Amino acid sequence: MLREVVNEVIKILNGVGLDIKIEDIEVPPDPSLGDLAFPCFSLAKKFKKSPNEVSKEISEKIKISNNSFIEKSEAVGPYVNFFLNKKRFADYVVNEVRRLDDEFGHSNIGKGKKIMVEYPAPNTNKPLHLGHMRNMAIGESVSRLFEALGFKVYRVNLHNDRGIHICKSMLAYKKWGKNKVPDKKPDHFVGDFYVLFSQKSKEDPKLEDEARDMLRKWESGDKETIALWKKLTKWVEDGFEETYKRFGVRFDKIYRESETYKKGKEMVLEGLKKGIFKRDETGAIYFDMSKYGLDKKILIRSDGTTLYITQDIYLAYLKYKEFKIDKSVYVVGNEQNYHFDVLFKILDELKKLGYEFAPESYHLSYGMVFLPSGKMKSREGTVVDADDFMDEIEEMAMWEIKKRNKIDDEKLGELSRKISLGAIKFFLLKYDEHKDFVFNPEESLSFEGETGPYLQYSLVRAKKILEKSGSLSFKNLKFSEPEEFELVKKISEFPGIVESAGLKYKPHLLANYAYELASLFSKFYEKCSVLQADEPFKSSRLALVWAFMQTMENCLKLLGIDEVDMM
C-alpha cells in the first residue's frame, strides 16, 4: 500500500546519508509533479546551501533498484519528487485487495489488547435525542475501527437511572399519571411526564422540593418510591432497547448508576481516611486540585449525597476488575471535558491506595449537534427525539426513492430504512469530532455530494457494472488514464486511514476518505469506458472496479452504514 511506498522513499533517502522520518514526506498537490515529495527547506541551513541546490544534489545521488515501486526521482525547485512505477504499483494494490477481501484495511496492531468503549450513557427519564445519535455513531464506528486493528473491544453503556431528574418524571407520574400504562413507545411516555413536571414547576416552585424529598426517599429505600422507580425505569429501558436496535448498536454490558453510586461513596470515604481527599467546613468531601492549578472538586455533598463523579470512580474500578482492559474510552460530549479531566486525576490518586484501573483512560470528547432552529432543550419539551428524527428522515428518503423507482412496499421500506440511516450516520460522522455543527436533513439525503446516500450509490453503481461483466481477471493489469491511477492510489491509502482514524479516535477521517474515494470512482467512471473498452483495458478496469467495490464495502462497515442493492 502507499505506506510501504513511503517507507521505501524514506529508505532511499536515508541511503544517501539523510535521517528522514515519515512526517517529512509529502504528497504533491498536483500529481504531475510526482506521487511523493521530500521538501529540502530544513536541510538548507544545515548544508549552507539553497533548498534548490540541496534537492538537486540529493536527486543526483539517488539510485533506484529495478524491482522498486519507485520509477524515478527528480529535483523540482526545493523538492525531490518521486514518481511511482504505475503498472507495478497498480498491480500490487488491486491484487492485495483481492487477496485480503473483506479483511483489506485490517491489521494486528492491537492484537492481545483489550479496549472498552462506553456510549451513549443516557438518563432514564426521557427518550434518546439527536445528541445521543451522534454519540452512538461515533462510539460504534470507533469500536469497529479498533476491532479492525485487532483489539478485543467491549462495548458498554451506562444508564444514569437515579438522581433528581429521574425523580421529576416519577413525581409527575405519581401526581398526574393515574396509574396509566404506556400508550406509546414507553420511553416517550415517561419523557412526557418529565416535560409535564417542567411546565407545572414553573407554576408551583414547591414541586422542586417535593422532587428532592422523593430522591431522599429513594436513597433511604422507601418501598413505594422504589416500586414506582422500577416501573418507570423498566419502561424507559425497554424503549431505549428499541432505539438501540433500530440504530444498529449493541452492548456487551449495561451498567447502571443505581448499582454503583454507593460503592463510589465508600471509595471516597476510604480516600478521606488516607488523606487523599479532604472535608471542608460544611462537611462536604472534596478533592484538592490546587497542585494542578484548579479549584477543589466536591465528591460527596455536606448532606451525604453523591455526584456523578462519585459513581464514575467506582465504575472505572469495576470495569477493570471485570474485563482487565488495557484502555477505557468514554464517548461523552465536550460539556463534560472538565468532569473527565478531574476524574482521571482522581483515579491516578486512588492508585496509591491499591485500586486498579485501566492503564489508559481517554475521553473521546465531541461537539454539539444543532438544527437550523437552534440547540435542543429537553426541559422545554422541544427536544429532537432520536425516534422522531429517524422517522422524519426515513419518510423523506421514501419520497426520494419513489421518484426514481417503482417497487413494492416491502422493498421500499427496506431501502428507506437503510438509506435514511446511512444519511444520518454519515452526516453525524463527517465532521471533526470536536466541532459543533448544524444537521441539515435535506442535505444529508442528497444522492449527490458529501452524503451517505452518495457512498451507497457509488457502491450500487460498481456492483451493477460487475454484474454485467462475467468472469474477472487480475493478471497483466494495464491502465492508461490518470483517473485510473488516482483511484488506485486512493484505494492504497485505506489501511493507513483505518489506522489513523482508530488510533486517533477520529472516525471523521474515514468518512472523509470514503467520500473522496467515491468521488474518484465517479471521475473514473465518467472518463473510462469499462464494459465497452477493448482488451486488456476492459479486464483491468473491471479488476479496478472490483477493488473499489471491496474497499467501499469495508468503509461502510466501519462507518456502521448498510449497503443497498438499488437507489
N, C-alpha and C positions, 0 to 999 in steps of 0.2 A: 504494500500500500504506500501512500505518499510519505508516511513517516519513515518507512525503510529507505526511501529515496533521499529524504532529508538527512538521515543518518549517513548515507553514502556520501553526500556532499560534504558533510562535516568531516568524514574520514579523509576525503580527497584534500580538503583544505588543511587539516592537521598534518597531512603527509608532506606538505610544503613548509612545515615549521610553524604553523599558526596554532593557537589554542582557541578553538571555536566551539560554541555551545549551541544547542537547538534554538535558543531565543535569538541568536544572531542571524538566523536565516529568514529571509522574507519572501513573499510571493509578489512578483511584479504586478502592477495594476493592469498592464497591457500584456497579453500572452505573447505578442510578437517580440517582446523584449526578453523572453525566456520564461521558464516554468518556475525557477527558484533563483534567488539572488542573494549575494553577500555584499552589504554596504561597507565601504572601506574608510568611512569617516573617522572611526575610533582609532584606526591604525596610523592615520596621517601624522598625528602628533608624535607617536612612538617612533616612527621611521623618519620624521622630519622631512616629509615629502607631501605633495598634494594628494588628495584622495584619488584623483585620476591617475597619477603616476603609480600609486600603490596598487590599484586594481590592475593596471597593465602588467606590472611586474609579477603579480600573483598569477594572472592568467597565463603568462608565458611559462611558468614553472609547472603548471598543472598537466598531469598525464592521466589519461582515462583508459581503463582496461577494455578489452574487446567485448567482454560479457557484462558490461555495466549498463544500468538503466539510463545513465547519462550519455548522451550522444556527443555533446561538445560544450565548451565553455568559452566565453569571450568577455573582454572588458568593454563596458559601455559607460563612459564617464566615470563616476566614482564607484561603480558597481561591477562585480564579477557575476555575470549571468550564466545560468546553467540551463541547457536545453535537454529535455528527455528524449530518449530513443522511443518514439511514439509507438512503433509496432511492438517492440519488446514489452514496453510498459502496459499497453492496452491488452495484449495477450495475457500477461500476468494477472492484471486486475480482474478481467472478465472470468478467467478460469479459476481464480481464487474465490470469487463469489460463488461460482458453480460448485467448487469443492466444499465450501463451508455451508452453503444453502441458508437455512434459517438461523444458523449459528454465526453467519457473517456479521462482524462487528462485536462479537463476544470475545472475552478474554478470561484469563485466570488470575488477574491481578489480586482479587480478593479471596482467592482460594484459602479455605481454612479459617476465615474470619467471619464473625457474626455481627450483624448490624441491625438495630431496631429503629423503625421509623414510626413515630406517633403522630396520628392525624385522625379526624379533624377536631376532636375534643370539644363537642358541643355541650351546652347547658340543656338539661332535660325539662325545660319549661315552655318550649316553643319549637316550631319546625326549623329544619336546616334552611339557610338562606344562601344567597349568591356568593357571599364571602366564604362560606363553608365549601362551596363548589370549587372555588379557586384553590382552597386548601387541599381538597381531595384530589384535584387534578395534579397539583404539584406533588403531593405525598405519594400518589400511586405511580406517577412517572418516575420519580426518584427511586422508588422501590424497585421498579422494573429495570432501571439503569444499573443499580447496584447488583441485581441478580445477573444481568448480562456481563458484569465484570467479575462474576464468580463468587460474590459474597452470599452467605446464607442470610436471608432477610426475614425479619419478623415484623409483620405489620400489626400495630396495636392501636387501640383507641382508648380515650379516657372520657367517660360520661360524667360531667360535673352535675351530680344529682342531689346535691344538698346546698343549703345556703338561703339567703333572704329572697333571691329571685325565684327559687322553687316555691318557697312559702307564699309568695304573692299569688301565683297561679292556684295553689292549694286553697288559700283563703277565699279567693273569688269563687272557686267552685263550691266550697262549703257554704258560702252565703247565697249564691245565686244559681248554682248548678242543679239544684233539686234532684240530686242523685241520677241525673241523666247518664246514659251511656253514649259513646261517640256515634254521631250520625253522619260523620265524615271521616276522612283519614285521621286516625287518633291523635297524632302529634299536632295537627292543625286544630283539632277540637280543644286540646289543652291550651294551645297557644292563644286561642280566642279569650280564654279566661285571664291570661297574663295581660292582654290588651285591655280587657274589661277592668282589671284592677287599676291599671294606669289611669284610665278615664275616671273611675269612681274616686280614686285617692285625691284627684285634683279638687273634687267637691268636698271630700271629707278626709283631711290630712291625718286623722286619728287612725285610719286604716294602716298607715305605715307602722304605728306602734303595735297594732294587732298582729301584723305580719312578723314583727320581731319577737312578739310573745309566742307565736306559733313556732318560730325557729328554736326558741328556748325549750318549748315542749318537745320538739322533735329530738333535740340533743339530750333531753332527760329521759327519752324513751316512752313518752306518753302513748298508750296503746291506740287510742282513737286517731291521733295525729300520724302515727306510723302507718296505720292501716290506710288512711287517706293518701299518704305519700306513696305507698307501694302501688296503689291502684293507678294513680296518675302517672307515676314513673313508668309502669308497665305499658300504659297506652302510648306514651311518647316513644319509648324504645321500640315498640312494635312498628310505629310509624317511621322511625329512623331506619329500621332494617329494610323497609320497602324502598326508601330513597337510596340507601347504600347499594342495594341490588340493582336498581334501575341505572344508577350512575356507573356501575361496574367496579365497585370496590368491595373488598372483603378484609376481615381482620382475623389474625391468629388468636387474639385475645382482646377482650374489652375490660379495662379496669374501671372502677367506679370510685368516685371521691368518697362516698359514704363508707367504703370499706377500708380506706387508707388514712383518713384525717386524724383518727385517734392515735395511730402508730407514729405519725409525724410529730404529734404533740409530745409523745414520750421521748422521741429522739431529741427534741429541742430542750426538754427538761433535763435530760442527761447532759446535754451540751452546756446548760446553765451550771450544773454542779461542777463540771470540769473547767469552767471558766472561759469556754469558747463564746458563750452568749452572756448577756447581762440583763439585769432588771432595772427599769427606770423608776422614778419617784411615784408613778401612777400604779406600779405593779406589773406593767407590760414587760414582756421579754423581747429583747431586740438583739440584732447583730450589728456590732460597731464596725462600720466600714470606713472610718476616718483614715486608716492606713492606705486606702485606695483612693483617697480624695473625695469620698462620697459620704452622705449622711447615714444615720442609723436606719435599719430596716426592722420594723416590728414583725415578730414571728408569732407571738401569742398576745392577744389584747389583754387589757387590765381586767376585763370580766372573765378571762379564761377561754374565750372563744378563739378559734384558729382562722388563718387566712389561707388563700390558695397556695401560697408558697410553703406552708407548713406540710400540707399533704404531698406536695411535689417532692419534698425532701425524702419522705418515706417511699414514695413511688419510685424514685430513682434507685433507691436501695433494693426495693422489691424486684424491679426489672432485672437488675444484675444477678440477684440471688436466684431467680427463676430461670434465666436464659444464659447467664455467663457471657454477655455480649461484649464485644470489643469497642463498639461505638453506639451511642444513643443520640438519635436525631429527633428534634422536636420541630414539627412544622406548625408554626404559630405566627400570627400577624405581627407586624412591626410595632404595634401599640404595646406589645409586651417585651420589647427589647431590654428595658431596664430590669424587668422581672427575671429574665433568664441570665442576665449579667450577674445579678445578685445570687440567684440560685446556684450557679456554677461556682461562685466564690465560697458559698456556704458548704457545698459538697467537698471542696478542697479542704476546708477546715475540719469537717467531720471525719475525713480520712484519718486524722490524727487520733480519733477515738477507736479506730479499727474497723469502721464501716467501709464496706467495699462498694464502689460504684464503677460504672463503665469507664475504662481508661480514658475515653474521649467522649465529651458531650458537645453537641452542636445545635445551635438554634437556627433553623432554616427560616429566616425572617422574610416575610413577603408584604407587599403593599396592599392598599385597599382597592376594592372594585367599586366604581361609580357607574350610575346610569345617567343618561342625558338629563334626567330630572334631579340628580344630586345624590348625596350619600343616603344609605339605608338607615332607618331609625325604627328599631323594633318596638320601642315603648309606645310610639305613636300609632302602631298598627299599620305602618306603611312599609314594612319590611318586604323585600322581594323574596318570597319563599322559593326554595330550590324547585319544588314540585311544580309550582305555578309557572316558574320560568321555563322549565323543561317542556311543560305543556304548550306554552306560547310559541317557543322556537320550533317544536315539533309540528304544530299546526301551520306555521309559516313554511316549513320545509315541505309539508304535504301539498300546499298550493303550488309551490315551485316545481315539484315533481309532476303534478298534474298537467302543468303547462307543456311538459316535454314528453310524457308517456301516457299511454292508455293501458293500465294494469288493474288487476283485481284488488279488492280492498285489503286482503291479507298481505300481499306483496307491498302495497302502498304503505301499510302500517309499519312493516319491517324496514323499508327504505327510509321512511320519515324518521323513525327512531334512530337508526344508525347515522343518518346524515345530520340530524339535529344535534345529537350528542357529539359527533365529530366536530361540528361547528363550534359548539360551546367549549369543548375541551381545548381545541387548538387556540381559540381566542384567549382563553384563560392562561395558556402556556406560552404564547408567543412573545409576551412582554418580559423584560428583565424582572426577575422575582421581587426585587426590592422596590420596584416602581409602582406607583398608583396609576390607574388608567380608567378610561371610560369604555364600558362594554356597549357596543353598538349592535343590536340584534340583527338589523337588516344587513349590515356589512359582514357580519360573521357568517351569514348563509350564502353569500355570493359564490357562484361557481367560477368566478374569475378573481384573481388577486391572491393576497396572503390569507387564505382561509382553509379550514379543514375540508370543506367540500371540494376545493380545488385539488388538494392532495388526493382525496378519494377518486376524483375524476381522472387524474393523471394515471392512477393505477388501473382503473377500468379501461382506459384507452390502450395501455400497454398490453393488458390481457386480451383485449379484442384482437389486437394485431397478432399475438401469439396463437390464438385460437385458429386463425386462418393460415398459419404458416406450415403446419405439418411438422416433420422432424426438425431438430436443431443440430447444428454442428458448431463445435467450439475450437476447431482446428484451423490453422493458417488464416487467422483473422487479418483482415485488411481494411483499413479506414483511409478515407481520402479528404474528408471535410473537417474544418476546425470545430464545428459543432459536435462532431462525434468525439473528438479527443477531449473537449471541455467537459462533456458528460462523463467520460472515463475518469478524468481527474477528480471530478466531484464525487463520484462513487468511491474512489480510492480514499477519500477523506473520512468516510463514515466511521471506521474503527477509532480514529483519533477523536472524532466528535463525541462518540459514545463515552469514551474515557473521560474527556474533559467535562462533558455535561454531568456525568455521575460524580466524579471526584470533586468537582467544584460546586455541586448541588445546584446546577443551573440547567434545568430541562429546556429553558428557552433557547439554549444553543442548539439543541436537537430540533426544536420546532422551526427555527430559522433556517437550519440546514435543510430540512425536509422541503421547505418552500423553495429554496434555491435549487435543490435537486429537481423538483417538479418543473420549475421554470426552464432549466437547461434541457430537460426532456422535451418540453414543448417546442423549444427552439430547434432541437434536433429533428423532431417530428415534422415541423414545418419546412425545414430545409432539405432533409434527406428522405428520399423515397425509400421505403423498406420493401414491401411486398412486390413492388414493380421494378425494383433495382435488378441490374444484371449481376451475375456471379463474378467474383466472390463477394461483392459488396452486400448482396441480399443476405447471405448466410451470416456474414459478420455483423450486419446491423440487427438481425434477429437475435443474435447472441447478446448484443449490447442492450436491446430492449429487454431481454430476459434478466440481465444483470441489474438493470434499473428496476424492473418489477420486484425482484427479490430484495433489493436494498430499500425500496419504498415500503414493502410489506413489513420489513424489520423496523423501519422508522415508526410506522403507525402502531405496531405492537408496543413499542417502548413509550409512545405517547398515550397509550390507552385508547386508541381510536380504532373502531371496527372498519374493516374494508367492506365494500359493497360490490355487487356484480353488475349494476347499471345505475345511471344517474338520470 
